[in-house]
């Protein structure tokens, strides 16, 4: 019986892939994103242990709500538990559910490829198209994410890019231009979702006594995000959906 550790589930999610989604938030993440709104998912030893079979019972019970949507594995970082994530994706496929994997592509591609292949859609978090800035923001560079994207291009796996706009850091015309150049290299990318930086998770940093490096950084305004959407869309070489996503 395959077991893993999860943080929580959301049975009626509308923000993590197409349609209504059953979202499973995996426990554990090797990244330390300065703008993370779920630092309570970082510790891989926290959360609760659960089997694929138990999760599937919850998913199947919501089948009527998920007919136009499906199941999304999020986190934390699902690829930190690759065997568990793959087993869950394959179980969902056997039951006829559309699946999405929300990931930063963290880890070796040789380990991650079978998990990427088992999902119907990849929601790939590009923290920054610039390797040095990515390392500054998260503690790691973007090479794993780019390797995952290369793999999806090779296999024809559809990808939605997700990118957080942090004022003064990633909410920047130079950074957005570099992101557009990256997107233009990959035909597997179907959609780009821009997520405005917000303060909704700040209380978790305080509860966990973690110093918050962006405590004094303002949230991205609706106008700033809309302008970023237009700026990015104008630099893409094909019509893609560039949309704002809440998180």
C-alpha positions in Angstrom: 0.0 0.0 0.0 1.7 3.2 -1.2 1.7 6.0 1.4 2.9 9.6 1.4 2.6 12.7 3.4 0.2 15.5 2.6 -0.6 18.8 4.2 -4.3 19.1 3.3 -6.9 18.7 0.6 -9.3 21.0 -1.1 -12.4 19.3 -2.6 -13.7 22.2 -4.6 -10.7 24.1 -6.0 -11.1 26.5 -8.9 -7.5 28.0 -9.0 -5.3 25.1 -9.9 -6.0 23.9 -13.4 -9.1 23.8 -15.6 -12.6 23.4 -14.1 -13.3 22.3 -10.6 -10.4 20.5 -9.0 -9.8 18.2 -6.1 -6.5 19.6 -4.9 -4.0 17.6 -2.8 -1.3 19.7 -1.1 1.7 17.6 -0.6 3.9 18.0 2.5 7.5 19.0 2.1 9.4 21.4 -0.1 13.1 21.8 -0.7 12.7 25.4 -1.9 12.5 28.4 0.4 10.7 30.9 -1.7 10.8 34.4 -0.2 7.2 35.0 -1.2 5.9 31.5 -0.2 2.3 31.7 1.2 2.5 28.2 2.6 5.7 27.9 4.7 3.8 25.3 6.8 4.3 22.9 3.9 8.1 23.0 4.0 8.9 20.4 6.6 8.7 17.0 5.0 8.1 15.3 8.4 5.0 17.4 9.2 1.5 16.9 7.8 -0.2 13.5 7.9 0.6 10.1 6.4 -2.0 8.8 4.0 -2.4 6.0 1.4 -3.2 6.4 -2.2 -6.3 4.2 -1.6 -7.6 6.6 1.1 -7.1 9.6 -1.0 -8.9 7.9 -3.9 -11.9 7.3 -1.8 -12.2 11.0 -1.2 -11.6 11.9 -4.8 -14.2 9.3 -6.1 -16.8 10.6 -3.7 -16.6 14.0 -5.5 -16.8 12.6 -9.0 -20.0 14.5 -9.9 -18.3 17.8 -9.1 -15.1 17.0 -11.0 -16.6 16.0 -14.4 -15.4 19.2 -16.0 -12.3 19.4 -14.0 -10.2 16.8 -12.3 -7.4 16.3 -9.7 -4.4 18.5 -9.0 -1.3 17.6 -7.1 0.1 20.7 -5.5 2.3 21.5 -2.4 4.7 21.9 -1.1 6.4 20.1 -3.9 4.8 16.9 -5.1 8.1 15.8 -6.8 9.7 15.5 -3.4 7.6 12.3 -3.1 7.9 11.0 -6.7 6.7 7.4 -6.2 3.7 8.5 -4.2 2.8 11.2 -6.6 3.1 8.9 -9.6 1.0 6.2 -7.9 -1.7 8.7 -7.2 -1.7 10.1 -10.7 -1.9 6.6 -12.2 -4.8 5.7 -9.8 -6.6 8.9 -10.9 -6.1 8.0 -14.6 -7.6 4.5 -14.0 -10.7 6.2 -12.6 -10.9 8.5 -15.6 -10.0 11.8 -13.8 -8.0 14.5 -15.6 -4.9 15.2 -13.6 -2.6 18.2 -13.2 0.8 18.4 -11.5 1.6 21.8 -9.9 5.4 21.8 -9.5 8.6 23.8 -9.7 10.2 20.8 -11.3 12.5 20.4 -8.4 14.9 17.5 -8.5 16.7 15.3 -11.0 14.8 14.8 -14.3 15.7 11.1 -14.2 13.6 10.8 -11.1 10.9 13.3 -12.1 10.2 12.3 -15.7 7.9 9.3 -14.8 5.8 11.6 -12.7 5.6 14.3 -15.4 4.6 11.6 -17.9 1.8 10.3 -15.6 0.0 13.7 -15.4 -2.3 15.1 -18.1 -1.2 18.7 -17.5 1.8 20.4 -15.9 1.4 23.6 -14.0 5.1 24.7 -14.0 6.1 27.4 -11.5 8.9 29.5 -13.1 10.2 31.4 -10.1 12.4 33.5 -12.4 13.8 33.0 -15.9 17.1 34.2 -14.6 19.1 31.5 -12.8 20.9 33.9 -10.3 17.6 35.7 -9.4 15.9 32.3 -9.0 18.5 31.2 -6.5 18.2 34.4 -4.6 14.4 34.1 -4.4 14.2 30.3 -3.6 17.6 29.0 -2.6 18.1 27.1 -5.9 18.6 28.0 -9.5 16.1 27.3 -12.3 17.9 24.4 -14.0 15.5 21.7 -12.7 12.5 23.7 -13.9 14.1 24.2 -17.3 14.9 20.5 -17.6 11.3 19.6 -16.8 10.2 22.1 -19.5 12.6 20.5 -22.0 11.2 17.1 -21.2 7.6 18.3 -21.7 8.6 19.8 -25.0 10.1 16.5 -26.1 7.0 14.5 -25.0 4.4 17.0 -26.1 3.0 17.3 -22.6 0.9 20.5 -22.2 2.2 23.0 -19.8 0.8 26.1 -18.1 3.4 28.4 -16.8 2.8 30.1 -13.4 4.8 33.1 -12.4 4.6 35.3 -9.2 4.9 39.0 -9.7 6.8 40.6 -6.8 7.1 44.4 -6.9 10.7 45.5 -7.4 11.9 41.9 -8.1 10.0 39.9 -10.7 7.4 42.6 -11.5 10.0 44.2 -13.8 10.0 44.8 -17.5 13.5 43.3 -18.0 12.4 40.1 -16.1 9.1 39.9 -18.1 11.0 40.3 -21.4 13.3 37.5 -20.4 10.3 35.4 -19.4 8.7 36.0 -22.9 11.9 34.9 -24.6 11.8 31.7 -22.6 8.2 31.0 -23.4 8.7 31.6 -27.1 11.1 28.7 -27.2 8.5 26.1 -26.2 5.5 25.0 -28.2 4.2 22.8 -25.3 3.3 26.0 -23.3 -0.5 26.6 -23.7 -1.1 29.2 -21.1 0.6 31.7 -18.8 -0.8 32.6 -15.4 0.6 35.6 -13.6 0.1 35.6 -9.8 0.3 38.9 -8.0 2.4 38.9 -4.8 0.2 39.3 -1.7 0.4 39.3 2.1 -2.3 36.6 2.8 0.2 34.1 4.1 2.3 36.4 6.3 0.6 35.2 9.5 2.0 31.7 8.8 5.6 33.1 8.8 4.8 34.8 12.2 3.2 31.6 13.7 6.3 29.6 12.6 8.7 32.3 13.8 10.4 32.4 10.4 11.9 35.8 9.5 9.9 37.3 6.6 12.3 38.8 4.0 9.4 40.5 2.1 7.6 41.8 5.1 8.0 45.4 3.9 7.4 44.6 0.2 4.0 46.0 -1.1 1.5 43.6 -2.6 1.1 43.8 -6.4 -1.8 45.9 -7.3 -4.5 44.9 -9.8 -3.3 47.6 -12.2 0.3 46.4 -12.0 -0.7 42.9 -12.7 -2.9 43.9 -15.7 -0.1 46.0 -17.1 2.3 43.0 -16.7 -0.2 40.8 -18.6 -0.4 43.2 -21.5 3.4 43.7 -21.5 4.1 40.0 -21.6 1.4 39.1 -24.2 2.8 41.8 -26.5 6.2 40.0 -26.5 5.0 36.5 -27.2 5.3 35.2 -30.8 2.0 33.4 -30.7 -1.4 34.0 -29.1 -1.4 32.5 -25.6 -3.8 33.0 -22.8 -2.0 35.3 -20.4 -4.2 35.6 -17.4 -4.2 36.6 -13.7 -4.5 33.8 -11.3 -5.3 34.1 -7.6 -3.4 32.0 -5.0 
